[in-house]
Amino acid sequence: MSEDVENIVERIKKKYKNESPENRISRWVLGTIKFQYDAAYIFASGALQEDKSSKENFEKLSKEEQEYLLDICLNSYKRFKKYLLVYVCYIFGAYYENCKRHNIKFSFTASFLIKQLENFFRMVSEFYKNPDKESNLWLPNMDSLFGRDDLDINKKFFLAHLPPLEKKHYESIVNWFLDNRKTNDGVKRIFDTARNYFHLEDDDKSPFKKITSSNDMVGTIEFSTDADTSKYENSAISKDYPLRFTYYKISIENITSVNESYLNSKPKARVWVVESLISKIIQNGPDLKFVEQKYEEII
C-alpha cells in the first residue's frame, strides 16, 4: 500500500475517533452495504479502469460497451431499495453488539429502536443532500466518471436507502421487528450475522481486525471465516463467502422470509399496521447481484 493511501486511512481513523455510538453504527452499516455497490458493481464492471474511465477513453469504446457501463452506473442503486427490512434488522444487530461490547445500555423498546432508525436515516439524508466527500463512504473518483458530472453514482446509493418514512412507518417497522425478533428465522439470522460481523471488525483479537489494522486492502477483501455460532447462534457468516460480501449473502438468503413475515404474519404480543409505502418498497425493484461482469467477459 502506498504512503498516500496509508495517510488517507489514518486521516479517516482520526476523523471518526470520537463519533457517537449511533453514528459509528450508522456509518459502519452504510460502509458494509456500499462495499457491495462500489466493489461488486462499479469496480467489477470495469468502469473505473484507466482505459475506460476518462472522457477520451470512454468515447473510444463501442456504443454497446458505453451503454453497458452507463446502465450499471446509472441503475445499480435500484437493486438496494427493496431490502429495507433486511437492513433495519442489520442495523439493530450491529448496534446491539456495539452496545454489548462497550457497556452501553440497549433496550428492546419501540422508542429506543426508532431513535436508532432516525439516526441512520438522518445520516443517509446528510450524505444525499450535503455529502462529506472526505468520508470513507464517498469515492470522489466516481463523481466525474467518463468525464460526466451527471451520473451521481455516490449520491444514488444514498437515495436507495432514503425512503420517505414518517412516524407511522417507523412504528410499523419497529413493532413488527419486536414481535418477530425471537421467532422469525430470517430476522434472527440477519441480527446475529450483523453482530458477528461487527465483532470481527471491532475486536482487537479478531484476525480480521489485524488485517484491517495493517491497511492490507487485498487481505481485507479476501478474508473469510466461519460463523462463531458459540456466541452468535444464528450467524450466517461463512468461509465460502468473503466477509465483505456478508450483506449480499444475508440479503438474498433472508429477504423472502423477512418480507413475508411483515406482510402476512399474525401479530402476537404487538400489533402493527402493514403500511402501503413499506409494502410497495419491499415488493418492487430488481434483486441484488453478487457481482457484475466486465463487458468483454459477456460478449
C-alpha positions in Angstrom: 0.0 0.0 0.0 1.4 3.4 -0.9 2.1 6.0 1.7 -0.6 8.3 0.3 -3.3 5.7 0.9 -1.9 4.9 4.4 -2.3 8.6 5.1 -5.8 8.6 3.9 -6.7 5.7 6.2 -5.1 7.3 9.2 -6.9 10.6 8.5 -10.2 8.8 8.4 -9.5 7.0 11.7 -8.6 10.3 13.3 -11.7 11.9 11.8 -14.1 9.4 13.4 -12.2 8.8 16.6 -14.8 10.5 18.9 -18.0 9.9 17.0 -21.2 8.9 18.8 -22.1 5.1 19.1 -25.2 5.7 17.0 -23.1 7.4 14.2 -20.5 4.7 14.5 -23.0 2.0 13.7 -24.9 4.0 11.0 -21.6 4.6 9.2 -20.5 1.0 9.6 -23.7 -0.3 8.3 -23.6 2.1 5.3 -20.0 1.2 4.6 -20.5 -2.5 4.6 -23.5 -2.2 2.2 -21.8 0.4 0.0 -18.9 -2.1 -0.5 -21.3 -4.3 -2.5 -22.3 -1.3 -4.6 -18.8 0.1 -5.2 -16.8 -3.0 -5.5 -19.2 -5.6 -6.9 -20.9 -3.4 -9.4 -19.0 -0.2 -10.3 -15.4 -1.5 -9.9 -16.3 -5.0 -11.1 -17.9 -3.7 -14.3 -14.5 -2.2 -15.3 -16.0 1.3 -15.3 -13.1 2.7 -13.3 -10.3 1.1 -15.4 -7.8 3.6 -16.8 -8.6 2.6 -20.3 -12.4 3.3 -19.8 -12.9 5.9 -17.1 -11.7 9.1 -18.7 -13.9 11.0 -21.2 -11.4 10.4 -24.0 -11.1 6.7 -23.4 -14.8 6.2 -22.8 -15.6 7.8 -26.2 -13.3 5.2 -27.8 -15.4 2.3 -26.6 -18.0 0.7 -28.7 -21.6 2.1 -28.4 -22.6 -1.2 -26.9 -20.0 -1.1 -24.2 -20.8 2.5 -23.4 -24.4 1.6 -22.9 -23.5 -1.4 -20.8 -21.3 0.7 -18.4 -23.8 3.5 -18.2 -26.6 1.2 -17.4 -24.7 -0.3 -14.4 -23.5 3.2 -13.2 -27.0 4.7 -13.5 -29.2 1.9 -12.3 -27.3 -0.3 -9.8 -28.6 1.7 -6.9 -32.1 0.4 -7.6 -31.1 -3.1 -6.5 -30.8 -2.0 -2.9 -34.2 -0.4 -2.4 -36.3 -3.5 -1.7 -34.1 -4.6 1.2 -35.5 -2.1 3.7 -36.4 -4.6 6.3 -33.2 -6.5 5.9 -31.0 -3.5 6.6 -33.3 -2.5 9.5 -32.6 -5.8 11.2 -28.9 -5.4 10.3 -28.7 -2.0 11.9 -30.3 -3.3 15.1 -28.0 -6.3 15.3 -24.9 -4.2 14.8 -26.0 -1.6 17.3 -26.8 -4.3 19.9 -23.3 -5.8 19.5 -21.7 -2.4 19.8 -23.6 -1.6 23.0 -22.7 -5.0 24.5 -19.1 -4.6 23.7 -18.8 -1.1 25.1 -21.2 -1.4 28.1 -23.8 0.8 26.6 -27.5 0.2 27.5 -29.5 -1.3 24.7 -33.3 -1.5 25.0 -35.7 -3.7 23.0 -38.4 -0.9 23.2 -40.1 0.9 20.3 -38.8 4.3 21.4 -35.2 3.2 21.6 -35.2 1.4 18.3 -37.0 4.2 16.5 -34.2 6.6 17.7 -31.6 4.3 16.1 -33.5 4.3 12.8 -34.0 8.1 12.9 -30.3 8.5 13.4 -29.5 6.1 10.5 -31.8 7.9 8.0 -30.6 11.3 9.2 -27.0 10.3 8.2 -28.2 8.9 4.9 -30.1 12.2 4.2 -27.0 14.2 5.1 -24.9 12.3 2.6 -27.6 12.6 -0.1 -28.1 16.4 0.4 -24.8 17.7 1.6 -22.2 14.9 1.5 -18.9 14.8 3.3 -16.7 13.9 0.4 -13.8 13.2 2.7 -15.7 10.4 4.3 -14.9 6.7 3.7 -18.4 6.4 2.4 -17.7 8.6 -0.6 -15.5 7.8 -3.6 -14.7 11.1 -5.3 -13.3 9.5 -8.5 -16.8 8.3 -9.3 -18.1 11.9 -9.4 -16.6 12.7 -12.8 -16.5 9.2 -14.3 -16.4 9.2 -18.1 -15.9 13.0 -17.9 -19.5 13.4 -16.8 -20.9 15.2 -13.7 -24.5 13.9 -14.0 -24.1 10.2 -13.1 -24.4 10.8 -9.4 -23.1 7.3 -8.6 -22.3 8.0 -5.0 -25.4 10.1 -4.4 -27.7 7.5 -5.8 -26.5 4.9 -3.4 -27.8 7.0 -0.5 -31.0 7.7 -2.4 -31.6 4.0 -2.5 -31.6 4.0 1.4 -33.7 7.1 1.8 -37.4 6.0 1.7 -39.8 8.8 2.7 -40.6 7.3 6.0 -42.8 9.0 8.6 -43.6 8.3 12.3 -46.2 5.7 11.4 -43.7 3.8 9.2 -41.1 3.7 11.9 -43.7 2.5 14.4 -44.9 -0.2 12.0 -41.3 -1.5 11.3 -40.2 -1.5 14.9 -43.3 -3.2 16.3 -43.0 -5.8 13.6 -39.4 -6.4 14.5 -40.1 -6.6 18.2 -42.9 -9.1 17.6 -40.8 -11.3 15.4 -37.2 -11.0 16.5 -37.3 -14.2 18.5 -39.4 -16.3 16.2 -38.6 -15.4 12.6 -35.5 -17.3 11.3 -34.7 -14.5 8.8 -34.8 -11.8 11.4 -32.6 -13.9 13.8 -30.0 -14.7 11.1 -29.7 -11.1 10.0 -29.5 -9.8 13.5 -26.9 -12.4 14.7 -24.8 -12.1 11.5 -24.6 -8.3 11.9 -23.4 -8.9 15.5 -20.8 -11.4 14.4 -19.6 -9.2 11.6 -19.2 -6.1 13.8 -17.4 -8.2 16.4 -14.9 -9.3 13.7 -14.4 -5.7 12.7 -14.1 -4.2 16.2 -12.4 -6.8 18.4 -8.7 -6.3 18.8 -8.2 -10.1 19.0 -10.1 -10.7 15.7 -8.0 -12.0 12.8 -9.9 -9.6 10.5 -9.2 -6.6 12.8 -5.5 -7.4 12.5 -5.7 -7.3 8.7 -7.6 -4.1 8.6 -5.3 -2.5 11.1 -2.3 -3.3 8.9 -4.1 -1.5 6.0 -3.9 -4.6 3.9 -6.6 -3.8 1.4 -6.3 -7.1 -0.6 -6.3 -9.1 2.6 -9.4 -7.2 3.8 -11.3 -8.1 0.6 -10.2 -11.7 0.5 -10.7 -12.6 4.2 -13.3 -15.2 5.0 -14.2 -17.2 8.1 -16.9 -19.4 9.5 -19.5 -18.0 11.9 -18.8 -18.0 15.6 -22.1 -19.9 16.5 -21.0 -20.3 20.1 -21.6 -16.6 20.6 -23.8 -15.8 17.6 -26.1 -18.8 17.3 -27.8 -17.7 14.1 -24.9 -16.1 12.3 -24.7 -16.9 8.5 -21.1 -15.8 8.1 -19.3 -18.5 6.0 -15.8 -19.1 4.8 -17.4 -19.8 1.4 -18.0 -16.1 1.0 -15.6 -13.2 1.6 -16.6 -11.4 4.8 -17.0 -8.2 2.8 -19.9 -9.8 0.9 -21.8 -10.7 4.0 -24.6 -8.2 3.4 -25.2 -9.6 0.0 -25.4 -13.2 1.4 -27.8 -12.4 4.2 -29.9 -10.3 2.0 -30.6 -12.8 -0.8 -31.0 -15.6 1.7 -33.5 -13.9 4.0 -35.4 -11.3 2.1 -38.3 -13.6 1.4 -38.7 -14.8 5.0 -38.5 -11.3 6.4 -40.8 -9.6 3.9 -43.4 -12.3 4.1 -43.3 -12.0 7.9 -44.0 -8.3 7.7 -46.8 -8.7 5.1 -48.5 -11.8 6.3 -47.7 -12.9 9.8 -50.3 -12.5 12.5 -49.4 -10.2 15.4 -48.5 -11.8 18.7 -47.6 -9.6 21.6 -47.6 -6.5 19.5 -49.8 -5.1 16.7 -48.5 -3.3 13.7 -50.2 -1.9 10.6 -48.8 -3.1 7.3 -48.1 0.3 5.7 -48.7 0.6 2.0 -45.5 2.5 1.4 -43.4 -0.2 3.1 -45.3 -2.9 1.2 -44.6 -1.2 -2.1 -40.9 -0.7 -1.3 -40.2 -4.3 -0.3 -42.1 -5.9 -3.1 -40.7 -4.0 -6.1 -37.4 -3.5 -7.8 -34.6 -5.7 -9.0 -32.7 -8.1 -6.8 -29.1 -7.7 -5.7 -26.5 -9.4 -7.8 -23.3 -11.0 -6.4 -21.1 -9.2 -8.9 -21.2 -7.5 -12.3 -19.1 -8.7 -15.2 -16.9 -6.7 -17.5 -18.3 -6.1 -20.9 -15.6 -8.2 -22.6 -16.5 -11.1 -20.4 -20.1 -11.4 -21.6 -19.7 -10.8 -25.4 
